[in-house]
Amino acid sequence: MHTEHQKRNISFELFPPKTEKGFENLKHSVAELKAEQPAYFSVTYGAGGSTQKRTFDTVNWLMEEQITTAPHLSCIGASREEILEILEYYKSIGIGRLVALRGDLPSGTGLGDLGDLSHANQLVALIQETYPQQFHIEVAAYPEFHPQASSPQQDLSNFKLKVEAGADSAITQFFYNADAYFRFLDNCQQLQIDIPIVPGIMPITNFTQLARFSDACGTEIPRWLRKRLEGFGDDLEAIRGYGKDVVIQLCERLLAGGAPGLHFYTMNQSKPTLDIWQALGR
């Protein structure tokens, strides 16, 4: 059974909705997820004007609802001044937690448009220098290694730089191979990295969408899992049922192995996440 401590160490990622209907759906999902007393909700951040505004709108609504919120902040393509302006705004509305990321280049951006900060460790350092003790800083970790890293060693070195710059804890990219997570923790231990590293969990609801995400972010869908999911064809109910069992087993193994909590990529849906979390024992 879960302890209360583990129960509080659940967190949920949301993305800013593009439509009014999407926003209504988000409010409904948040109301249901909030009942599980998560440590916080994170909100993804797209570079560029309209996407940025949607992030701020979502963050503002969550704060008005008195929900602990951790906005994502990416530095690529932004000037130092723009980043400081956003940090000042977040401080002014009471944000105490951030997810600091390098971020992806906006489409159509060349290498000459990287902005003043081109790596997440530089963003972490800027936050800590300008607002010491103001924000709890989460960073990203990649148990199966960042797709753009030239080697696993380089990826671990980059992660260590973020920790040395002042990261407080990390959230992993989603994965379905628990061994990859535990091996990553062992590697971090060897490098004297001792911040909590929380596994990111992606419920399985749609195989086509999952395969697209996985290809984009370098996450491996193990062959046995890919083949089973492909075998269900268009039977969404079978995919969801099988996927739920797989992810519940993954979470059980992670928590039994000492994972400090779970961070769910909810895709703004409450049911798939709640089905898994509640099956783990409340």
Backbone torsions as a table, in degrees:
resi	resn	phi	psi	omega
1	MET	NA	154.2	178.0
2	HIS	-76.9	146.2	169.0
3	THR	-86.7	165.0	175.5
4	GLU	-60.2	-34.5	-178.5
5	HIS	-60.2	-46.5	-179.3
6	GLN	-66.4	-36.9	-178.3
7	LYS	-59.7	-41.6	-178.5
8	ARG	-70.8	-20.8	-178.9
9	ASN	-89.9	45.4	169.9
10	ILE	-114.1	143.1	176.4
11	SER	-142.3	158.8	-172.4
12	PHE	-129.7	136.6	174.6
13	GLU	-98.7	135.8	175.0
14	LEU	-118.9	159.0	169.3
15	PHE	-119.3	150.3	-177.6
16	PRO	-67.5	123.1	-179.0
17	PRO	-66.8	152.2	-178.8
18	LYS	-93.8	-18.8	-175.1
19	THR	-128.3	166.0	177.3
20	GLU	-63.0	-39.6	178.8
21	LYS	-63.4	-41.2	178.2
22	GLY	-62.3	-35.3	-179.7
23	PHE	-70.3	-37.4	176.4
24	GLU	-64.0	-40.5	177.9
25	ASN	-62.6	-41.3	179.6
26	LEU	-62.1	-44.3	-179.7
27	LYS	-60.3	-41.3	179.1
28	HIS	-64.3	-45.6	-179.7
29	SER	-62.8	-43.1	-179.1
30	VAL	-63.0	-40.6	179.6
31	ALA	-58.8	-40.4	-178.8
32	GLU	-75.0	-41.7	-178.2
33	LEU	-69.4	-34.1	-177.6
34	LYS	-59.8	-29.0	-178.6
35	ALA	-62.5	-19.1	-179.9
36	GLU	-85.8	5.4	177.7
37	GLN	53.7	56.5	-180.0
38	PRO	-68.1	157.7	176.1
39	ALA	-64.8	-37.4	178.9
40	TYR	-170.7	165.5	167.9
41	PHE	-109.4	131.3	172.6
42	SER	-99.1	154.7	-177.8
43	VAL	-129.5	123.1	-176.3
44	THR	-70.2	163.9	-169.8
45	TYR	-138.7	122.9	175.4
46	GLY	-102.6	141.1	176.9
47	ALA	-67.6	149.5	177.1
48	GLY	102.1	158.1	-169.4
49	GLY	-54.6	-66.0	-170.6
50	SER	-64.2	-41.4	-178.8
51	THR	-64.2	-39.2	-179.9
52	GLN	-61.4	-44.8	-178.8
53	LYS	-61.2	-40.5	179.3
54	ARG	-63.0	-37.3	176.6
55	THR	-61.6	-48.9	-178.8
56	PHE	-61.1	-40.5	179.3
57	ASP	-61.1	-43.0	-179.1
58	THR	-67.5	-44.7	179.2
59	VAL	-61.1	-45.0	-179.6
60	ASN	-60.8	-43.0	-179.8
61	TRP	-63.1	-45.0	179.6
62	LEU	-60.6	-41.9	-180.0
63	MET	-66.7	-37.2	176.4
64	GLU	-62.7	-31.4	178.5
65	GLU	-82.3	3.7	180.0
66	GLN	59.8	42.6	178.5
67	ILE	-106.9	131.0	179.4
68	THR	-63.0	123.6	-170.9
69	THR	-125.5	137.7	178.0
70	ALA	-123.6	93.9	178.9
71	PRO	-67.6	143.0	168.8
72	HIS	-75.8	145.3	175.3
73	LEU	-138.1	118.5	177.9
74	SER	-109.5	149.0	-171.3
75	CYS	-103.1	-17.4	-172.7
76	ILE	-67.0	135.8	178.8
77	GLY	79.2	2.0	-178.4
78	ALA	-112.3	150.8	175.6
79	SER	-84.0	159.8	177.1
80	ARG	-56.0	-41.1	-178.5
81	GLU	-63.0	-43.2	179.9
82	GLU	-61.5	-42.7	-179.0
83	ILE	-64.9	-44.4	-179.3
84	LEU	-64.1	-35.4	178.0
85	GLU	-62.9	-44.3	179.3
86	ILE	-64.8	-43.1	-179.9
87	LEU	-61.6	-41.9	179.6
88	GLU	-63.3	-40.5	179.0
89	TYR	-63.9	-45.9	-179.7
90	TYR	-62.7	-38.9	177.3
91	LYS	-61.9	-41.8	-175.3
92	SER	-66.2	-27.1	-179.5
93	ILE	-98.1	5.7	172.4
94	GLY	93.8	15.0	177.3
95	ILE	-68.4	133.6	179.7
96	GLY	-121.2	3.9	-176.4
97	ARG	-144.4	139.5	179.6
98	LEU	-135.4	151.6	169.9
99	VAL	-108.7	107.9	-173.1
100	ALA	-94.9	120.9	-174.4
101	LEU	-131.8	156.2	170.6
102	ARG	-68.8	-48.5	-179.7
103	GLY	90.4	164.6	178.4
104	ASP	-93.4	150.8	175.2
105	LEU	-66.1	131.7	174.0
106	PRO	-60.4	146.3	-177.4
107	SER	-59.1	141.1	-179.0
108	GLY	86.0	1.3	-179.9
109	THR	-93.6	133.3	177.8
110	GLY	-92.0	173.1	-178.9
111	LEU	-64.0	-20.2	178.7
112	GLY	-76.6	-7.6	-176.4
113	ASP	-109.0	31.8	-175.8
114	LEU	-68.9	-18.9	-176.8
115	GLY	90.2	-173.0	-175.9
116	ASP	-76.2	-26.4	-178.8
117	LEU	-121.5	126.7	-176.3
118	SER	-112.1	-2.2	179.5
119	HIS	-136.9	150.7	-177.1
120	ALA	-62.1	-34.0	-179.4
121	ASN	-63.2	-31.1	177.3
122	GLN	-68.8	-36.6	177.8
123	LEU	-67.1	-44.0	178.4
124	VAL	-59.4	-44.9	-179.2
125	ALA	-62.2	-42.2	-179.9
126	LEU	-62.9	-43.3	179.5
127	ILE	-62.3	-45.2	-177.0
128	GLN	-68.2	-36.0	179.7
129	GLU	-70.1	-41.8	-173.2
130	THR	-83.5	-36.6	-177.4
131	TYR	-130.0	64.7	-178.7
132	PRO	-59.6	135.4	177.0
133	GLN	68.2	2.1	-178.3
134	GLN	-80.2	-40.8	-173.7
135	PHE	-120.6	139.6	165.7
136	HIS	-81.4	122.1	-173.0
137	ILE	-105.1	118.7	172.4
138	GLU	-94.1	144.3	172.4
139	VAL	-128.1	171.2	-179.3
140	ALA	-91.0	146.1	174.4
141	ALA	-130.2	151.0	-173.8
142	TYR	-127.7	90.3	-179.2
143	PRO	-56.8	-31.3	178.3
144	GLU	-101.3	14.2	174.6
145	PHE	73.6	142.9	-176.2
146	HIS	-64.1	134.4	-176.3
147	PRO	-59.7	-23.9	-178.7
148	GLN	-96.1	0.5	179.1
149	ALA	-74.9	140.5	-178.4
150	SER	-74.8	-20.7	178.7
151	SER	-161.4	160.3	175.1
152	PRO	-57.8	-36.8	179.7
153	GLN	-62.1	-43.4	179.7
154	GLN	-64.8	-39.1	-179.1
155	ASP	-64.4	-42.1	178.0
156	LEU	-65.4	-38.3	177.1
157	SER	-62.1	-41.8	179.0
158	ASN	-63.6	-39.7	178.9
159	PHE	-64.4	-42.7	179.0
160	LYS	-61.1	-37.6	178.3
161	LEU	-60.8	-40.2	179.4
162	LYS	-65.5	-39.3	179.4
163	VAL	-67.3	-44.1	179.7
164	GLU	-64.9	-28.4	179.4
165	ALA	-74.7	-14.2	175.7
166	GLY	125.3	15.4	176.5
167	ALA	-64.4	140.1	-179.3
168	ASP	-92.8	-33.5	178.2
169	SER	-160.1	172.2	-176.0
170	ALA	-134.9	152.7	173.9
171	ILE	-118.4	134.6	-179.7
172	THR	-86.8	157.3	164.3
173	GLN	-60.2	153.2	-179.6
174	PHE	-69.1	155.3	-178.9
175	PHE	-157.3	164.2	177.7
176	TYR	-124.0	10.6	-178.7
177	ASN	-118.1	100.5	-176.4
178	ALA	-59.9	-33.1	-179.3
179	ASP	-60.0	-36.4	179.6
180	ALA	-61.1	-40.2	179.5
181	TYR	-65.7	-48.5	-177.1
182	PHE	-66.7	-34.3	177.2
183	ARG	-67.4	-39.1	178.0
184	PHE	-61.2	-43.1	177.7
185	LEU	-60.6	-41.6	178.4
186	ASP	-61.0	-43.9	178.9
187	ASN	-61.4	-41.1	-179.6
188	CYS	-65.1	-40.3	179.9
189	GLN	-60.7	-40.7	179.2
190	GLN	-63.1	-27.8	179.9
191	LEU	-94.9	13.6	-178.5
192	GLN	58.1	33.5	173.4
193	ILE	-91.0	119.4	-174.0
194	ASP	-127.0	21.3	175.6
195	ILE	-79.4	154.2	175.8
196	PRO	-62.3	135.6	179.0
197	ILE	-121.0	105.9	-173.2
198	VAL	-92.1	128.9	179.0
199	PRO	-68.3	135.9	172.5
200	GLY	-87.6	130.6	-173.8
201	ILE	-117.3	125.5	177.4
202	MET	-110.9	108.4	174.8
203	PRO	-58.4	150.1	-179.1
204	ILE	-101.8	112.6	-179.9
205	THR	-125.9	-21.7	-174.0
206	ASN	-150.2	111.6	-172.7
207	PHE	-66.0	-41.7	-178.4
208	THR	-59.4	-46.2	179.6
209	GLN	-64.1	-42.7	-179.2
210	LEU	-62.7	-43.0	-179.9
211	ALA	-62.1	-38.7	179.3
212	ARG	-65.6	-46.2	177.4
213	PHE	-58.5	-46.2	-175.0
214	SER	-62.8	-42.6	178.8
215	ASP	-63.7	-38.5	-176.8
216	ALA	-69.7	-34.5	-173.1
217	CYS	-110.7	6.8	174.1
218	GLY	77.7	18.8	177.0
219	THR	-86.8	138.5	-179.8
220	GLU	-90.7	129.9	165.9
221	ILE	-94.6	112.0	-176.9
222	PRO	-52.6	146.4	-174.9
223	ARG	-54.3	-43.0	-178.1
224	TRP	-61.2	-35.9	-178.5
225	LEU	-76.5	-44.6	179.7
226	ARG	-58.0	-45.9	-177.4
227	LYS	-64.8	-41.7	178.7
228	ARG	-63.8	-44.6	-178.3
229	LEU	-66.9	-40.1	176.9
230	GLU	-62.1	-36.2	-177.5
231	GLY	-64.1	-21.0	179.4
232	PHE	-80.3	-10.1	178.7
233	GLY	58.0	-125.9	-177.8
234	ASP	-94.4	9.9	-178.0
235	ASP	-79.1	86.3	-174.2
236	LEU	-62.2	-34.5	-178.9
237	GLU	-65.0	-41.5	179.4
238	ALA	-67.1	-40.4	178.4
239	ILE	-61.0	-45.8	-178.3
240	ARG	-65.7	-42.5	-178.6
241	GLY	-64.7	-47.3	179.8
242	TYR	-66.8	-44.4	-179.6
243	GLY	-60.3	-39.1	179.2
244	LYS	-61.7	-46.0	179.9
245	ASP	-61.3	-41.6	-179.2
246	VAL	-62.9	-44.9	-175.6
247	VAL	-73.2	-34.6	176.0
248	ILE	-60.8	-45.7	179.3
249	GLN	-62.4	-40.3	178.1
250	LEU	-60.1	-48.5	-178.2
251	CYS	-63.3	-41.0	179.0
252	GLU	-59.7	-42.5	-178.5
253	ARG	-68.1	-40.0	-179.8
254	LEU	-64.3	-46.9	-178.5
255	LEU	-67.6	-39.4	178.2
256	ALA	-64.4	-30.7	-179.2
257	GLY	-84.7	2.1	173.9
258	GLY	103.0	10.5	177.1
259	ALA	-57.3	136.6	-174.3
260	PRO	-75.8	2.4	-179.1
261	GLY	158.8	-169.7	178.6
262	LEU	-138.0	138.8	177.1
263	HIS	-117.5	115.0	-174.9
264	PHE	-95.3	130.2	170.6
265	TYR	-84.4	95.5	-167.9
266	THR	-80.0	-20.0	-172.3
267	MET	54.6	30.5	178.9
268	ASN	64.5	20.0	175.5
269	GLN	-115.1	136.2	-177.9
270	SER	-89.6	-36.3	-169.1
271	LYS	-61.7	-50.8	-177.0
272	PRO	-58.0	-39.7	179.4
273	THR	-68.8	-46.3	-178.4
274	LEU	-65.0	-36.4	177.4
275	ASP	-57.9	-41.5	-178.7
276	ILE	-72.7	-50.4	-175.1
277	TRP	-60.8	-43.4	-178.0
278	GLN	-71.6	-29.8	176.8
279	ALA	-68.7	-22.4	-179.8
280	LEU	-75.9	-10.0	179.1
281	GLY	98.1	119.6	-171.0
282	ARG	-92.4	NA	NA
